[in-house]
Amino acid sequence: MALLDIKNLTLYLDGPGETIKALEKVTFTLQEGEIKALVGESGSGKTLVVKAIIGALPEHWRVKADRLTYKGQDLLKMNYEQRRQIMRREIAVVFQEPTSSLDPSVKLGEQIQESIPDEFVTKKWFWERNKQRKEIATGLLHKVGIREHDRWMNSYPYQLPADVSQKIMIAMALASEPRILIADDSTRGMESTTKTQVLKLLLKLNKTKNLSILFVSHDLLAITTIADTITVLYCGQTVESGKVKSLLKRPLHPYTKALLDSVPSFQSALKTKSPLTALSGTIPSLQHLPAGCRLGPRCPNARKKCVQVPIMRSIQGHNYSCHYPLHLPKAGKKDPTDDKFGEQDPIKFNLINPALEEDSADD
Amino acid sequence: MTKILCVKDLSYTNSRKTGLFSAPRTFVLGPISFDMVKGETIAIIGNNGAGKSLTAKVLAGAIRPSSGSITFITDETSQQSSHSHPIRMILQHSSSAMNPALSLGSVLHNTLKLNTRLDEAQRQEKIKETLKLVGLLRDHYYYYSHMMSDGQQQRAALARALILDPKIIVADEPFAALDPSVRSQTVNLILKLQHELGLGFVFISHNIGIVRHISDRVLVMDKGQIIEAGRTEEVLADPKEVLTQKLVQSHFSLVERHASLV
């Protein structure tokens, strides 16, 4: 059974006169021991997904979901205490920008000790308990690969380099021995050596402790290194999800392709100084969301039909949400996993003649 | 190739007193020496705290160097226009680098007003040209920084740098804060401008992939010194110093993993 199961998570934001869907039908599952990457640019709502899972959204935001369960327990139906208990012990989050999520006025040693659950401190007397807390904290720092534990425990957050604070955040998240670690943009702005270290650490935790990781990022190089599966978000919609390998080999959604193309290192044949392929425009703001498929205005293949939200289709565990997927299956060859293929309008797989295409989009 | 910039023995010492009796903490940058030819792209890579940003600031004139010289070599055949600043800088976070209380138009206008002897009509004309050059619309003249998206802000920062007709642009991590698709757009824009205007471009980046893609030469910095320099493909293919090897290897280990999947 999936550890974390999210189906059709929609997030409504009541504005003046209209209701905005900040997230629209986000669906994914996180299995035991899996590393899942949630990919999206800023404004795609990946942080909102994280906040919806941990219940840190403002109260006037309405969260609706067919399923939002942790180990089969419905997170939305829980009361505050129960939910808090799960967040405290089972799901840990490493937030964006570690230096600003730490308390600037408290020494790090104290902050780390504070994150250790009381159950772990077994000694009776307070001096013994204090000592034990300190030992656990030191152990945690060693676990994440920080050797100078005394130095960092006696310093304040502003004194930390970015990589150390990232590691300390991970250490604090691991203090309660969680089942799921949610890492929100953990490698942003790091140079490659530090990035590799953090990624190695996450991978090691996943292997040794069977920790499930939800890795939220837009750094595709990092993602392909550690993730097993990817879910791509655009503007609050899930556009594509599947195994890393199949997504890299055959991206079906134009947005996924654009993301992959934006990494020059992925294209060995790319001539230096040649222009990179990029989608025009930028991600729209929440107030100006386009109707239907939200990539529409930027999409090179957009047609009339794209004003309707495409339904999620699946080919061998590779899900996509697009009316005109790339790397099309041959026209007429019906895919067994998808009964919608071919029977609606076979012409849509044959995009050579745009005039024909217009006709088919009309009906 | 014509040499346009000659940096010689540039150094800067920053010492900060931490306590009454403790010895002051000093950071010594340089001496740094390098040359730059017309239209060249130089990338600076290195770990955090290696003095990369400081180098950029010293180059752009934001910080006065302790010693050494930065010589800008003008082309004798072409007349230097009256309102030209040879080196301009783009700051790391273009969103916070622009005054939120001023529209893009007035930011650009002030830049011209304070630095050139152009009259009002010429200034407006220049602003119009520059906005078009970086791919913004005439309407963006009236936009404030919060009304623009990341990509547009980056373009605005470029416009502010380009409006004084520089020959060299120094950029401190211009791509780090950008999303992948906007980053590609910016890379394309810079490549295009370089092609059209023959700009020299010095930039700092963590992203070895982009460094490999757009730079001609690379400088590797550590503890205020340039420890390795050379043509990008040569340095990346055969790094001599341990630090460079580490940087390059850790990047390519990520790429290899990708290659093994596809």
Chai-1 contact restraints between the chains, C-beta under 6 A:
chainA,res_idxA,chainB,res_idxB,connection_type,confidence,min_distance_angstrom,max_distance_angstrom,comment,restraint_id
A,E41,B,D179,contact,1.0,0.0,6.0,A-B,restraint_1
A,S42,B,D179,contact,1.0,0.0,6.0,A-B,restraint_2
A,P161,B,N48,contact,1.0,0.0,6.0,A-B,restraint_3
A,G189,B,A176,contact,1.0,0.0,6.0,A-B,restraint_4
A,E191,B,N47,contact,1.0,0.0,6.0,A-B,restraint_5
A,E191,B,H206,contact,1.0,0.0,6.0,A-B,restraint_6
A,S192,B,I208,contact,1.0,0.0,6.0,A-B,restraint_7
A,S192,B,L247,contact,1.0,0.0,6.0,A-B,restraint_8
A,S192,B,S250,contact,1.0,0.0,6.0,A-B,restraint_9
A,S192,B,H251,contact,1.0,0.0,6.0,A-B,restraint_10
A,T193,B,K246,contact,1.0,0.0,6.0,A-B,restraint_11
A,T193,B,L247,contact,1.0,0.0,6.0,A-B,restraint_12
A,T193,B,S250,contact,1.0,0.0,6.0,A-B,restraint_13
A,T196,B,S250,contact,1.0,0.0,6.0,A-B,restraint_14
A,H218,B,P180,contact,1.0,0.0,6.0,A-B,restraint_15
A,L221,B,L254,contact,1.0,0.0,6.0,A-B,restraint_16
A,T224,B,H258,contact,1.0,0.0,6.0,A-B,restraint_17
A,T225,B,L254,contact,1.0,0.0,6.0,A-B,restraint_18
A,T225,B,R257,contact,1.0,0.0,6.0,A-B,restraint_19
A,K245,B,L261,contact,1.0,0.0,6.0,A-B,restraint_20
A,L248,B,L261,contact,1.0,0.0,6.0,A-B,restraint_21
A,L248,B,V262,contact,1.0,0.0,6.0,A-B,restraint_22
A,K249,B,V262,contact,1.0,0.0,6.0,A-B,restraint_23
A,A258,B,S181,contact,1.0,0.0,6.0,A-B,restraint_24
A,L259,B,P180,contact,1.0,0.0,6.0,A-B,restraint_25
A,S262,B,P180,contact,1.0,0.0,6.0,A-B,restraint_26
A,S262,B,S181,contact,1.0,0.0,6.0,A-B,restraint_27
A,S262,B,S184,contact,1.0,0.0,6.0,A-B,restraint_28
A,P264,B,G209,contact,1.0,0.0,6.0,A-B,restraint_29
A,P264,B,H213,contact,1.0,0.0,6.0,A-B,restraint_30
A,S265,B,G209,contact,1.0,0.0,6.0,A-B,restraint_31
A,S265,B,V255,contact,1.0,0.0,6.0,A-B,restraint_32
A,T272,B,H213,contact,1.0,0.0,6.0,A-B,restraint_33
A,K273,B,L191,contact,1.0,0.0,6.0,A-B,restraint_34
A,P275,B,N188,contact,1.0,0.0,6.0,A-B,restraint_35
A,P275,B,L191,contact,1.0,0.0,6.0,A-B,restraint_36
A,L276,B,S184,contact,1.0,0.0,6.0,A-B,restraint_37
A,L276,B,V187,contact,1.0,0.0,6.0,A-B,restraint_38
A,L276,B,N188,contact,1.0,0.0,6.0,A-B,restraint_39
A,A278,B,S181,contact,1.0,0.0,6.0,A-B,restraint_40
A,A278,B,S184,contact,1.0,0.0,6.0,A-B,restraint_41
A,A278,B,Q185,contact,1.0,0.0,6.0,A-B,restraint_42
A,L279,B,S181,contact,1.0,0.0,6.0,A-B,restraint_43
A,T282,B,S149,contact,1.0,0.0,6.0,A-B,restraint_44
A,T282,B,G151,contact,1.0,0.0,6.0,A-B,restraint_45
A,T282,B,V182,contact,1.0,0.0,6.0,A-B,restraint_46
